[in-house]
Every structure is written in C-alpha cells, then in structure tokens.
C-alpha cells in the first residue's frame, strides 16, 4: 500500500483538488452535533469530531428511494441520483469498517445494483479519531481499517500520514506543483 505525507497547511488546496471528482461532503457542526453535509466552503468542515448523528451509510442506503416507475411501456427502473459523484471527507475507521460489511452484504449472492452504483461513485477519505468514553470501536476491532477507502489520513502533528487505498487519479488532476 502506498503512503504519502500531506502537510496540514496544504489541506485547503488538497480539498480543492478532490472537488474535481465531485461534491465534497464532510462533518459539519450543527447545534453542538455533527452531520455529514455538502460543503459550500472548506472552513465548515470539522475533522476533529467525535461522531455524527447519522453514519455515512446514508449516502449509500437512503431512507427513501424510488426503485421503478410505471409508464405506457411498463415498469422502468429509476436511476435518478445514482451517478452523483461525491467525496466523503473525514470518515472514521469504524464507519469505513461498517461500509466494508455493507459491501459484503450488498455484493454477495443477491447483490443490490443501486448500492453498487452509488458505492462506485463515492470517494471515501477517512481520518483517524480519538475515542471518547462512549466509543466501542476498539472492542469491535473497528478502530483500524486497511481497505474500503480511497485515502486514509492519520494526524502526525504538522502533517497527515496518508494511506492510499485506491488509484482514482484518472478523476483528479494534479496541482500546479504536482501535489
């Protein structure tokens, strides 16, 4: 697995580069709680959050979904929103772990094409976290992942140590200095 070192003072530039893939969604603080939302500006992102009120699985399994419509020719599959390209920035290891389980469930014998299509169009950029007294990730062995993400950032002071999980460089252009 490839590793990189990303300076924290270049995180704004990095976020602008990943926007080329799709809309960036990250944890945003709302009334003392955190939720993944589409960012209108990078300063809204809170990467030091403890947990979100809804897990990021909401992007893959919406609570309400139209699967098909009926017209004069019969039933027609509804594909609205399946091609939306999204960057989920700041996903904790426990949530990536949960996505790995969903990947197994929805790509098994009875695969879900709607889930599969959404999963293919979402870039997952994980970030490490500091557990609090309510976390049970360690007891579930979900506090570290080695797959299921495109990038995973570990805070090492002035930099992020970055694991590269997939190669999506065909979607994102390089910066002016090749960053």
C-alpha positions as CSV (number, residue, x, y, z in Angstrom):
1,X,0.0,0.0,0.0
2,X,1.3,3.4,-1.0
3,X,1.8,6.1,1.7
4,X,2.1,9.9,1.4
5,X,2.8,12.8,3.7
6,X,0.3,15.7,3.4
7,X,1.1,19.0,5.1
8,X,-1.8,20.3,7.1
9,X,-1.2,23.8,5.7
10,X,-2.0,22.4,2.2
11,X,-5.3,20.8,3.2
12,X,-7.3,23.6,1.6
13,X,-5.5,23.1,-1.7
14,X,-6.0,19.3,-1.4
15,X,-9.7,19.8,-0.8
16,X,-10.0,22.0,-3.9
17,X,-8.3,19.3,-5.9
18,X,-10.6,16.5,-4.7
19,X,-13.6,18.7,-5.6
20,X,-12.8,17.9,-9.2
21,X,-14.1,14.4,-8.5
22,X,-17.4,15.5,-7.1
23,X,-19.2,17.4,-4.4
24,X,-17.3,17.3,-1.1
25,X,-19.3,16.2,2.0
26,X,-17.7,16.3,5.4
27,X,-18.7,16.6,9.1
28,X,-20.2,19.9,9.9
29,X,-21.2,21.1,13.3
30,X,-24.9,21.9,13.8
31,X,-26.3,22.8,17.3
32,X,-23.4,21.0,19.1
33,X,-23.8,17.8,17.0
34,X,-22.1,16.7,13.8
35,X,-23.5,15.6,10.5
36,X,-22.1,14.9,7.0
37,X,-23.2,17.7,4.7
38,X,-22.2,19.1,1.4
39,X,-19.6,21.8,2.0
40,X,-20.1,25.3,0.5
41,X,-16.7,26.3,1.9
42,X,-13.9,24.3,3.4
43,X,-13.9,26.2,6.7
44,X,-17.2,24.4,7.5
45,X,-15.5,21.0,7.8
46,X,-14.8,19.7,11.3
47,X,-12.3,16.9,11.1
48,X,-11.9,16.7,15.0
49,X,-15.5,15.5,15.5
50,X,-16.3,12.6,17.8
51,X,-19.3,11.0,15.9
52,X,-22.1,12.1,13.6
53,X,-25.8,11.9,14.2
54,X,-26.2,9.8,11.1
55,X,-23.5,7.5,9.8
56,X,-22.2,8.0,6.2
57,X,-24.1,4.9,5.1
58,X,-27.0,7.4,4.4
59,X,-25.2,8.1,1.1
60,X,-25.4,4.5,0.0
61,X,-28.7,3.4,1.5
62,X,-31.1,6.4,1.5
63,X,-34.0,6.1,3.9
64,X,-36.4,6.6,1.0
65,X,-35.8,5.6,-2.6
66,X,-37.9,5.1,-5.8
67,X,-36.8,1.9,-7.4
68,X,-39.0,2.0,-10.5
69,X,-41.7,3.9,-12.3
70,X,-44.6,2.8,-14.4
71,X,-45.3,4.3,-17.8
72,X,-47.0,3.2,-21.1
73,X,-44.3,0.7,-21.8
74,X,-44.4,-0.9,-18.3
75,X,-42.1,-0.7,-15.4
76,X,-38.9,1.4,-15.8
77,X,-36.0,1.3,-13.4
78,X,-35.5,4.7,-11.7
79,X,-31.8,5.7,-11.8
80,X,-32.2,9.3,-10.5
81,X,-29.2,10.3,-8.5
82,X,-27.2,7.1,-8.9
83,X,-24.5,8.8,-10.9
84,X,-23.9,11.6,-8.3
85,X,-20.2,11.8,-7.7
86,X,-19.4,12.6,-4.1
87,X,-16.3,12.8,-1.9
88,X,-16.9,11.8,1.7
89,X,-14.1,13.5,3.6
90,X,-13.3,12.7,7.2
91,X,-14.9,9.3,7.6
92,X,-13.8,7.5,10.8
93,X,-12.3,4.0,10.7
94,X,-15.4,2.5,12.4
95,X,-17.6,3.9,9.6
96,X,-15.3,2.6,6.9
97,X,-15.4,-0.8,8.7
98,X,-19.2,-0.7,8.6
99,X,-19.1,0.2,4.8
100,X,-16.9,-2.9,4.3
101,X,-19.6,-5.0,5.9
102,X,-22.3,-3.4,3.7
103,X,-20.1,-4.1,0.7
104,X,-20.1,-7.8,1.6
105,X,-23.8,-7.9,2.1
106,X,-24.8,-6.0,-1.0
107,X,-22.3,-7.6,-3.4
108,X,-23.0,-11.2,-2.3
109,X,-25.3,-13.7,-3.8
110,X,-28.2,-11.2,-4.0
111,X,-26.3,-8.0,-5.0
112,X,-28.0,-4.6,-4.9
113,X,-27.3,-2.7,-8.1
114,X,-28.4,0.6,-6.6
115,X,-26.0,0.2,-3.7
116,X,-23.2,-0.9,-6.0
117,X,-23.6,2.0,-8.4
118,X,-23.6,4.6,-5.5
119,X,-20.6,2.9,-3.9
120,X,-18.7,3.1,-7.2
121,X,-19.3,6.9,-7.5
122,X,-18.3,7.8,-3.9
123,X,-14.7,8.6,-2.9
124,X,-14.1,7.8,0.8
125,X,-11.4,9.8,2.5
126,X,-11.0,8.5,6.1
127,X,-9.4,10.2,9.1
128,X,-8.3,8.8,12.4
129,X,-10.1,9.8,15.5
130,X,-9.5,10.0,19.3
131,X,-12.1,7.7,21.0
132,X,-14.1,9.1,23.9
133,X,-15.8,7.3,26.8
134,X,-18.8,6.3,24.5
135,X,-16.8,4.7,21.7
136,X,-16.8,0.9,21.4
137,X,-14.8,0.7,18.2
138,X,-11.8,-1.0,19.9
139,X,-13.9,-3.7,21.4
140,X,-15.4,-4.4,18.0
141,X,-11.9,-4.3,16.3
142,X,-13.2,-1.5,14.1
143,X,-10.7,1.2,15.2
144,X,-8.4,0.5,12.3
145,X,-9.1,-0.4,8.6
146,X,-6.8,-1.4,5.8
147,X,-9.3,-1.4,3.0
148,X,-12.6,0.2,1.9
149,X,-11.3,3.7,1.5
150,X,-9.6,5.7,-1.2
151,X,-7.4,7.7,1.2
152,X,-7.0,7.5,4.9
153,X,-5.4,10.3,6.9
154,X,-3.5,9.9,10.2
155,X,-2.7,13.1,12.2
156,X,1.0,13.2,12.9
157,X,1.4,16.8,14.0
158,X,2.0,19.3,11.2
159,X,1.2,16.6,8.6
160,X,-1.2,13.9,7.8
161,X,0.3,10.4,7.2
162,X,-1.8,9.2,4.3
163,X,-2.6,5.6,3.2
164,X,-3.6,5.3,-0.4
165,X,-6.3,2.6,-0.7
166,X,-7.2,3.0,-4.4
167,X,-6.0,4.8,-7.5
168,X,-8.5,7.3,-8.7
169,X,-6.0,9.7,-10.3
170,X,-7.9,9.5,-13.6
171,X,-10.6,11.5,-12.0
172,X,-8.5,14.1,-10.2
173,X,-5.9,16.3,-11.9
174,X,-2.6,17.2,-10.3
175,X,-2.0,20.6,-8.8
176,X,0.4,23.2,-10.1
177,X,3.5,21.7,-8.5
178,X,2.4,18.1,-9.0
179,X,1.0,17.9,-5.4
